[in-house]
Amino acid sequence: MKIQSLAQSATDSSFSEIGLNATAFVNQYLDFGSGNGEFVSPYIITYERRFGKVGVRIGLGMDGDRSEAKPENGDPNQPSLFTSNFESNVRTGVVFYKNISRRWDLKYGADVIFGMNKNKSWTEVNNLFGEPVKNTTTFRSAQIGLTPFVFIQFHLSEKFSLGTEMLFNVIGSEDVTKQESTEFPEFNSRQETTRLSYNTTPPIALFFIFRY
């Protein structure tokens, strides 16, 4: 009876799934392949809805931090360094299904992806006249692209499964770098760069998936 239930759950014609990117958690205990600068999926949480032979899915991810380093002696004539980083990623796409066996499923399709990240660093210090001076470097990047994918899913039970995916990325980006100074604004600069990149992301991200 359990085998029949599991087989039925793996081939249901209609279901919803929520996935959690557990790669960082697993890497605390196992070498899962993301410790050498490899690209790791930025989508922290995913949602998928199947309607018969086709489905739709979305993925969301967000990350950020801010740091501050001030002089130990509090001297305003020594610079304080501040940094802030923010990254957000969204994808949405269509999914097709292929049941391989009682526990294994193959999914494939394509996503449209959107990404934005902003890195900012600046120093604050008083100049020789005691006036506050702020020097800022800002980098902003916006991405849009198309990502065909192949997703392999292993069912542990009727409700829980593990999954990983291979991505084939075609991404266009616009990067903007700005240098600004409150003391010498005439030297402020702005540089824009556009690029188109192609790459393959190996199946190194692990998702914990709950079906309902």
RARANOR-V208560 format. One line per field, one symbol per residue. ss: DSSP state (H for helix, E for strand, - for the rest). psi: psi as a letter, one per 20 degrees, with the letter a starting at -180 (. if undefined). burial: + if it has 24 or more other ideal C-beta (glycine too) atoms within 12 Angstrom, else -. A space follows every 10 residues. Layout:
# RARANOR-V208560
ss=???
psi=???
burial=???
This chain:
# RARANOR-V208560
ss=-HHHHHHHHH ---EEEEEEE E-HHHHH--- ---------- ----EEEEEE E--EEEEEEE EEEEEEEEE- ---------E EEEEEEEEEE EEEEEEEEE- ---EEEEEEE EEEEEEEEEE EEEEEE---- -EEEEEEEEE EEEEEEEEEE EEEEE----E EEEEEEEEEE EEEEEEEEEE E---HHH-EE EEEEEEEEEE E-----EEEE E-
psi=ghgggggghi jqiprqqpqp ojghghihhq njjkjkjqpp pjohqqpppp ndiqrqqqqq qpqrrpqpoq qhjjoiipqp pqqqpppqpq qpaqpqqopg ahipqpqqbq qpqpqpqppp qqqpqpahjj pppppppppp ppqqapnqqp ppppohahhq rqqrqpqopo ppqopppppq phhmiijqqp pppqqpqprp ormipppppp q.
burial=-----+--++ ++--+-++++ +++------- -+-+-----+ ++++++++++ ----++++++ +--------- ---------+ -+----++++ +++++++--- ----+-++++ ++++++++++ +++++----- --++++++++ ++++++++++ +++++--+-+ +++++++++- +-+-+----- ---------- ---------- +-++++++++ +-
